[in-house]
Amino acid sequence: MNAGIKTAYLAANGFEKALVQELDGVQAVHGRLILTDRPNVQPFWAQNVWQSPVLIPIHSISDAALKLKAIQRNWWLYSFHLHRRAKLIEEQLPHVSAKPVKFPSPLPKAPLGSWTLLDQNTLLASACCSSVFPNGEVLFAEDKKEPPNRAYLKLWEALTLAQQYPKPGEFCIDAGASPGGWTWVMQNLGAEVLSVDRSSLSPAVSRLPGVTFQKRDAFSLLPDEFANASQKVDWLFSDVVCYPEKLFDWVTPWLKSGLCDNFVCTLKFQGNADYEIAKKFAGLSHSQVVHLFHNKHELTWIRLKPVS
Ligand SMILES: C[S@@+](CC[C@H](N)C(=O)[O-])C[C@H]1O[C@@H](n2cnc3c(N)ncnc32)[C@H](O)[C@@H]1O
């Protein structure tokens, strides 16, 4: 059954079914790990893609560890059964530090492979994975004092994965900004922020230098208003709770205007959504649509100016 496995996908927590629906050639589902006999694609609901998995027969715990170490140093376990045996193998592998990530930080450079025990005597291991983080989980050293909520973690993750950040003096629009977690991130990076929401920002965020708040419908913000004021918009962020179709209609004139370089927007879904709209966002030039570790039933559309 597993002999023809070409790619394995680790689903985001709770999105195994959505991921299975996205994939062709599914051969087996082991917990959140989905094995296919097709070449690697980049589906929306995968948290990590094992790009070149190999089956490794093993005859003991130390044999398993030796065979993994012979491929490369750094490995991370995804365990769906045989937890004790897997743990014993893991203990014989070199230690991999999974310290919480400080923001902002460069991406880890060392390749991190993923492995699992398919049965007592067979490993599935991939030296090459889409995420450089353990099982695709970007765990940050959190700031529990300043941000008004935990939404800032989504933006930290999006910017960390992109390795591009609003710079001091750049102008950002934060649509659906209340209570202000994302605004706090942009302001901390030194950017000027226009925050827009129907609800107020937290008092602490609204007092930060460089933050201006407007209580209004985010969808009334159109590029002409800024073009007429000769105001370049470096980043357009949206975390507005709305149908993704509405968001698409709103960003379309922004894209056409050429006034804004960079977009990071959350696509929010409800119930058994179909994800056709996510494909429309992904089809926009220079775009990617990803499920961040810190996203819930959401995807994040990221479209950044190519770095020259
Ligand atoms: C998930 S919260 C945003 C959290 C925010 N990113 C943060 O970091 O604190 C979604 C926000 O969208 C706002 N919202 C929904 N519809 C809106 C609209 N049409 N115009 C402006 N804000 C809207 C809500 O008031 C809510 O504050």
Ligand as a Chemical Component Dictionary entry (heavy atoms), coordinates in Angstrom:
data_LIG
# 
_chem_comp.id                   LIG 
_chem_comp.type                 NON-POLYMER 
_chem_comp.pdbx_formal_charge   0 
_chem_comp.three_letter_code    LIG 
# 
loop_
_chem_comp_atom.comp_id 
_chem_comp_atom.atom_id 
_chem_comp_atom.alt_atom_id 
_chem_comp_atom.type_symbol 
_chem_comp_atom.charge 
_chem_comp_atom.model_Cartn_x 
_chem_comp_atom.model_Cartn_y 
_chem_comp_atom.model_Cartn_z 
_chem_comp_atom.pdbx_ordinal 
LIG C1  C1  C 0  -10.763 39.432 14.110 1  
LIG S1  S1  S 1  -11.136 41.070 14.512 2  
LIG C2  C2  C 0  -9.658  41.894 14.123 3  
LIG C3  C3  C 0  -8.555  41.706 15.130 4  
LIG C4  C4  C 0  -7.369  42.590 14.840 5  
LIG N1  N1  N 0  -6.656  42.202 13.634 6  
LIG C5  C5  C 0  -6.383  42.623 15.968 7  
LIG O1  O1  O 0  -5.221  42.244 15.759 8  
LIG O2  O2  O -1 -6.727  43.040 17.056 9  
LIG C6  C6  C 0  -12.181 41.543 13.205 10 
LIG C7  C7  C 0  -12.590 42.982 13.220 11 
LIG O3  O3  O 0  -13.284 43.257 11.993 12 
LIG C8  C8  C 0  -14.157 44.369 12.287 13 
LIG N2  N2  N 0  -15.089 44.551 11.187 14 
LIG C9  C9  C 0  -16.011 43.704 10.691 15 
LIG N3  N3  N 0  -16.645 44.276 9.627  16 
LIG C10 C10 C 0  -16.068 45.495 9.440  17 
LIG C11 C11 C 0  -16.251 46.529 8.491  18 
LIG N4  N4  N 0  -17.142 46.422 7.503  19 
LIG N5  N5  N 0  -15.503 47.647 8.603  20 
LIG C12 C12 C 0  -14.587 47.772 9.604  21 
LIG N6  N6  N 0  -14.365 46.808 10.524 22 
LIG C13 C13 C 0  -15.089 45.680 10.439 23 
LIG C14 C14 C 0  -14.772 43.964 13.610 24 
LIG O4  O4  O 0  -15.289 45.093 14.253 25 
LIG C15 C15 C 0  -13.586 43.341 14.327 26 
LIG O5  O5  O 0  -12.970 44.289 15.184 27 
# 
loop_
_chem_comp_bond.comp_id 
_chem_comp_bond.atom_id_1 
_chem_comp_bond.atom_id_2 
_chem_comp_bond.value_order 
_chem_comp_bond.pdbx_ordinal 
LIG C1  S1  SING 1  
LIG S1  C2  SING 2  
LIG S1  C6  SING 3  
LIG C2  C3  SING 4  
LIG C3  C4  SING 5  
LIG C4  N1  SING 6  
LIG C4  C5  SING 7  
LIG C5  O1  DOUB 8  
LIG C5  O2  SING 9  
LIG C6  C7  SING 10 
LIG C7  O3  SING 11 
LIG C7  C15 SING 12 
LIG O3  C8  SING 13 
LIG C8  N2  SING 14 
LIG C8  C14 SING 15 
LIG N2  C9  SING 16 
LIG N2  C13 SING 17 
LIG C9  N3  DOUB 18 
LIG N3  C10 SING 19 
LIG C10 C11 SING 20 
LIG C10 C13 DOUB 21 
LIG C11 N4  SING 22 
LIG C11 N5  DOUB 23 
LIG N5  C12 SING 24 
LIG C12 N6  DOUB 25 
LIG N6  C13 SING 26 
LIG C14 O4  SING 27 
LIG C14 C15 SING 28 
LIG C15 O5  SING 29 
# 
